């Protein structure tokens, strides 16, 4: 099993996703960011685009973000705050 981390994706209206994942790819201002377990702490602005989540089971989920937001990586926890999403 690959190392994993805890991911929370939330909007002002609901929790879109919460759980342990192997990787995350998210759209940021300067391009797509790839996050794996034990990533260096940082904060980034996000933009509209596809969010790709790979779970430990090998299943891949795609969520379409709409608008801007923030991504925080800290101590094997990633929080993605978005203004809106569509699809899951």
Secondary structure, DSSP 8 states (H G I E B T S, - for coil): ----EEEEEE-SS-EEEEEEESEEEEEETTEEEEEETT---EEEEE-SEEEEEE-TTS-EEEEEE-S-EEEEEETTEEEEEES-EE--
